[in-house]
Amino acid sequence: MCRLFSFPMWFVLSLIWVGIVAYFGYTTTPHVPMDMSANDPATVEALRAATGKHAIMYGLLAAVPPAIALLFGRLMCRRA
C-alpha cells in the first residue's frame, strides 16, 4: 500500500495535476472584450479584481488537492 503513496508517484501525479490546472487557468483568464474601453479606470479596476480572484482560485485548486493527497498518503503509510 505504501508503494501506491510513494513520494515519487505523488510528485509525478502532482505535476500532472498542476499542469492541467495551469492550462485551464490560462485558457479561462479574464480579459477585456474588444467593444469595451481598456483605458477606463472602472474597467481597469474590475479586470484587476477579476484577475486576482482568478489567480487565487486556480492557485488553491492547483495546490490543495496534492497537499491533501500527500498528507493522506503519509498517514496511510505511517499506520501500516
JOHUFEN-V601923 format. One record per run of one state. SS is the DSSP state (hx for helix, st for strand, lp for the rest). FROM is the first residue (numbers start at 1). TO is the last residue. Records with the same first field share a line. If there is no record, write none. Layout:
BEGIN
SS=FROM-TO / FROM-TO
END
This chain:
BEGIN
lp=1-6 / 28-40 / 80-80
hx=7-27 / 41-79
END
